[in-house]
Amino acid sequence: MSRGGTGAVAMLDFEQPVAEIERQIAALEAKAEEGSASELETLVATRAALLTKAYADLSPWQTVRVARHGARPQTLDYIDLICRDFCQLHGDRRFADDPAIVTGFARIGPFKVLVVGHQKGRTTPERISCRFGCANPEGYRKALLKMKIAEKFGRPIVTFVDTPGAYPGIDSEQRGQAEAIAVNLREMSRLKTPIVSIVIGEGGSGGALGIAVADRVAMMEHAWYSVISPEGCAAILWKEANERTNPLAAKALSLTARDNLRNGLIDAVVREPLGGAHRDPKAAAASVQGWIVEQLKVLCAMPLDALVRARYDKYRRIGSVKADPGAADSGV
């Protein structure tokens, strides 16, 4: 399966002011003429200023579009960039191997870990094979099987979340899609080994949660994480998903990293390079690696019973509210 970027970065509509500058920079770099260094520096500075302005206050819908960018790093890209000695593991030992979820043992920094992540694919055949990152039940069963092995040998688990949701096909439902995800949620909540999870692109519904029950959960700065995709929400609320309703749904879902951090659903936001992770995958990977290593240093030092209890308490706190003492007296 191919990995890495796709050459020239495609422009999103709100990035169009940068397009001409990019062309000029590419032309100067191709010529490499004497005396062009100062001009190149000026253009690079101008590009940085325009990107800073464009990304200073993205709308939720614009964030969704950045998270879906075709050149955005995927699980295999991060594995290439931050993992050593990666050994991929296949199959759920029950039905088949699902390419939409990648699993394998590797080294990240000083830690030997199990890596689990969604994979969307780069080329059209790969994307069809991976169903654009929408995993079948055998994908979730494969992930859990490998997690159990990691628990057995005392290895921390690192998961990369990047899916619009679990695959909703008839075959998937017949093979127990909902049951597979539910079992993962239960079993991950009590695995006796550290688990860290990071949403690197899209984090849609149970398809994301199926590998995201963790001691620490982070999101990339321009990722999204929600109970449903904006299009799915729009189709329910307004009976159609289009250019008008999709942005409204994205705003209503509070799906950005900033929203999720404020609502207590994640623990951290990992900064991306200027203009998004797709513009500088190496810098994005360095930030991801730094966060993973920092978390594992803390989690691996915790007693396992305390670790599992803290994980349980973490998820019990999500969505909790305190009753207003005066509400009962006022009849509310």
C-alpha positions in Angstrom: 0.0 0.0 0.0 1.4 3.4 -1.0 2.3 5.9 1.7 3.5 9.4 2.0 2.3 12.6 0.2 1.0 13.0 -3.2 3.3 15.7 -4.6 1.7 19.2 -5.1 -0.7 20.1 -2.3 -4.3 20.6 -3.5 -5.8 23.9 -2.5 -9.0 24.2 -0.5 -11.3 27.1 -1.5 -10.4 29.3 1.5 -6.7 28.8 0.7 -7.0 30.3 -2.8 -5.1 33.5 -2.0 -2.0 31.2 -1.4 -2.3 29.4 -4.7 -0.5 32.1 -6.9 2.2 32.5 -4.3 2.8 28.8 -4.3 3.2 28.8 -8.1 5.7 31.6 -7.9 7.7 29.8 -5.2 7.7 26.6 -7.2 8.9 28.5 -10.3 11.8 30.2 -8.5 12.9 26.9 -6.8 12.9 25.2 -10.2 15.1 27.9 -11.8 17.4 28.4 -8.8 18.9 31.5 -10.4 21.4 33.7 -8.6 20.0 36.7 -7.0 16.6 35.1 -6.5 17.1 34.1 -2.9 15.8 37.4 -1.5 12.7 37.2 -3.7 12.1 33.6 -2.6 12.4 34.7 1.0 9.8 37.4 0.5 7.4 35.0 -1.2 7.8 32.4 1.6 7.1 35.1 4.2 4.1 36.2 2.2 2.8 32.6 2.0 3.3 32.2 5.7 1.3 35.3 6.4 -1.5 34.3 4.1 -1.7 30.8 5.6 -1.7 32.2 9.2 -4.6 34.4 8.2 -6.5 31.6 6.5 -6.1 29.2 9.4 -6.5 31.7 12.2 -10.2 31.1 12.7 -11.4 28.1 10.6 -15.1 27.4 10.7 -16.1 23.9 11.9 -17.0 22.9 8.3 -13.6 24.2 7.0 -11.9 22.1 9.7 -13.8 19.0 8.4 -12.5 19.7 4.9 -8.9 20.1 6.2 -9.3 16.8 8.1 -10.3 15.1 4.8 -7.5 16.6 2.7 -6.2 13.9 0.3 -2.6 14.6 1.2 -3.1 14.5 5.0 -0.9 12.0 6.7 -2.6 8.6 7.5 -1.7 5.8 9.9 0.9 4.2 7.6 2.5 7.6 7.1 2.9 8.2 10.8 4.2 4.6 11.2 6.9 5.4 8.5 7.8 8.7 10.2 7.8 7.9 13.9 8.0 4.1 14.2 11.0 1.8 14.1 11.1 -2.0 13.6 7.4 -2.0 12.6 6.0 -5.6 12.2 2.5 -5.6 10.8 0.0 -8.2 12.0 -3.0 -9.4 10.0 -6.3 -11.1 10.4 -8.9 -11.5 13.1 -8.6 -15.4 13.1 -12.3 -15.5 12.6 -13.2 -14.2 9.1 -10.7 -12.1 7.2 -8.1 -9.3 7.3 -9.5 -5.8 7.0 -7.1 -3.3 5.4 -9.1 -0.4 6.8 -7.4 -1.1 10.2 -3.6 -1.5 10.5 -2.1 -3.3 13.5 1.5 -4.2 14.4 4.3 -4.0 17.0 6.8 -1.2 16.7 9.1 1.1 18.7 8.2 4.8 19.3 10.9 6.7 21.1 12.1 4.4 24.0 8.9 2.4 24.0 7.9 -0.9 22.4 4.2 -0.5 21.6 1.3 -2.0 19.6 0.1 0.4 16.9 -3.5 0.3 15.8 -5.0 2.7 13.3 -7.5 3.4 10.6 -6.1 3.5 7.0 -8.0 5.3 4.2 -5.7 4.5 1.3 -4.0 6.9 -1.2 -4.8 5.6 -4.7 -8.3 4.8 -5.9 -7.9 1.0 -5.6 -6.5 1.4 -2.1 -9.4 3.6 -1.0 -11.9 1.2 -2.4 -10.2 -1.7 -0.6 -10.1 0.2 2.6 -13.6 1.7 2.1 -12.1 5.1 2.8 -11.2 4.1 6.3 -14.6 2.6 7.2 -13.8 -0.7 9.0 -15.7 -3.9 8.9 -16.3 -5.9 12.1 -13.3 -8.1 11.4 -11.2 -4.9 11.5 -12.4 -4.2 15.1 -11.9 -7.9 16.0 -8.4 -7.8 14.6 -7.6 -4.7 16.6 -8.9 -6.3 19.8 -7.1 -9.5 19.2 -3.8 -7.7 18.9 -4.5 -5.5 21.9 -5.0 -8.7 24.0 -1.6 -9.8 22.8 -0.1 -6.4 23.8 -1.7 -6.8 27.3 -0.3 -10.3 27.6 3.3 -9.1 27.0 3.0 -5.8 28.8 3.2 -3.5 25.8 1.5 -0.1 25.7 -1.1 0.5 22.9 -1.1 3.5 20.6 -4.1 4.1 18.3 -4.5 6.5 15.4 -8.2 7.4 14.7 -9.1 8.5 11.2 -12.5 7.3 10.0 -15.9 8.9 9.0 -17.5 5.9 10.7 -17.7 2.1 10.7 -18.8 0.5 7.4 -22.6 0.4 7.3 -23.0 -2.4 4.6 -25.4 -5.3 4.9 -22.5 -7.8 5.1 -20.9 -5.9 8.0 -24.2 -5.8 9.9 -24.7 -9.6 9.2 -21.3 -10.3 10.7 -22.0 -8.2 13.8 -20.7 -4.7 13.3 -22.4 -3.2 16.4 -21.5 -6.2 18.6 -17.8 -6.0 17.5 -17.6 -2.3 18.4 -19.4 -2.8 21.7 -17.1 -5.6 22.7 -14.1 -3.4 21.9 -15.5 -0.6 24.1 -15.9 -3.0 27.0 -12.6 -4.8 26.6 -10.5 -1.6 26.0 -12.0 -0.1 29.2 -10.3 -2.9 31.2 -7.1 -3.8 29.4 -4.3 -3.8 31.9 -1.8 -1.9 29.8 -1.4 1.8 29.0 -3.5 3.1 26.0 -3.1 6.4 24.2 -5.2 7.5 21.3 -5.0 10.4 18.9 -7.5 11.5 16.3 -5.3 12.4 13.3 -8.1 13.2 10.8 -11.7 12.2 11.1 -13.3 10.7 14.2 -16.8 9.6 13.3 -19.2 7.9 15.7 -18.7 4.3 17.0 -16.2 3.6 14.1 -13.8 6.0 15.9 -14.7 4.9 19.5 -14.0 1.3 18.5 -10.3 1.9 18.9 -10.3 5.1 21.0 -11.1 4.0 24.6 -7.8 5.2 26.1 -6.1 6.6 29.2 -5.2 9.7 27.2 -7.0 11.0 24.1 -5.7 13.8 21.9 -6.8 15.4 18.6 -4.7 17.0 15.9 -5.4 20.7 15.7 -7.5 20.4 12.5 -9.1 17.0 13.1 -12.8 16.5 14.0 -14.4 14.1 16.5 -18.2 13.6 16.8 -21.1 11.3 17.3 -22.0 11.6 13.6 -20.6 13.2 10.4 -21.9 16.6 9.4 -23.5 15.2 6.3 -25.3 12.5 8.4 -26.5 15.1 10.9 -27.7 17.4 8.1 -29.6 14.5 6.5 -31.4 13.9 9.8 -32.1 17.4 10.8 -32.8 19.1 7.5 -33.7 16.0 5.4 -30.8 16.7 3.0 -27.0 17.3 3.1 -25.9 20.1 0.9 -23.7 23.2 0.9 -26.1 25.1 3.1 -26.9 22.4 5.7 -23.5 20.8 6.1 -21.8 23.8 7.6 -24.8 24.3 10.0 -24.5 20.7 11.1 -20.8 21.0 11.6 -21.3 24.0 13.9 -24.1 22.4 15.9 -22.0 19.2 16.5 -19.2 21.0 18.3 -16.7 18.7 16.6 -13.5 20.7 16.5 -10.5 19.9 18.7 -11.1 23.1 20.6 -14.8 22.2 21.2 -13.9 18.7 22.3 -11.2 19.9 24.7 -13.6 22.4 26.2 -16.3 19.8 26.7 -13.9 17.4 28.4 -14.0 14.7 25.7 -10.3 14.8 25.0 -7.2 15.5 27.0 -5.0 17.5 24.6 -4.8 19.2 21.2 -1.6 18.5 19.2 -0.5 21.5 17.2 -0.2 21.1 13.4 2.3 22.9 11.1 1.2 26.1 9.5 -1.4 25.3 6.9 -2.2 21.8 8.3 -0.5 18.5 8.6 -0.7 17.9 4.9 1.8 20.7 4.2 4.5 19.3 6.5 3.9 15.6 7.5 7.4 15.4 9.1 6.7 18.3 11.4 3.2 16.9 12.2 4.7 13.5 13.0 7.3 15.0 15.3 4.5 16.7 17.3 2.6 13.4 17.5 5.6 11.5 18.6 6.4 14.0 21.3 2.9 13.8 22.7 2.8 10.0 22.6 6.2 9.6 24.4 5.3 12.2 27.0 2.0 10.4 27.9 3.6 6.9 27.9 6.3 8.1 30.3 3.6 8.9 32.9 1.2 6.0 32.2 3.9 3.3 32.2 4.9 4.4 35.7 1.4 3.8 37.1 0.4 0.6 38.8 -1.9 -1.4 36.5 -4.8 -1.5 38.8 -4.7 2.2 39.4 -4.3 2.8 35.6 -7.5 0.8 34.8 -9.4 2.5 37.7 -8.4 5.9 36.4 -9.5 5.0 32.9 -12.9 3.9 34.2 -13.3 7.1 36.3 -12.2 9.2 33.3 -15.1 7.9 31.1 -17.6 8.0 34.0 -17.0 11.8 34.3 -17.8 12.5 30.7 -21.1 14.2 30.4 -21.7 14.3 34.1 -23.7 17.3 35.5 -24.4 18.7 38.9 -28.0 19.3 39.9 -28.9 22.8 40.9 -29.7 22.8 44.7 -32.3 25.4 44.2 -34.1 23.6 41.3 -36.2 21.4 43.6 -37.3 24.2 45.8 -38.3 26.3 42.8 -40.3 23.5 41.2 -38.1 23.3 38.1 
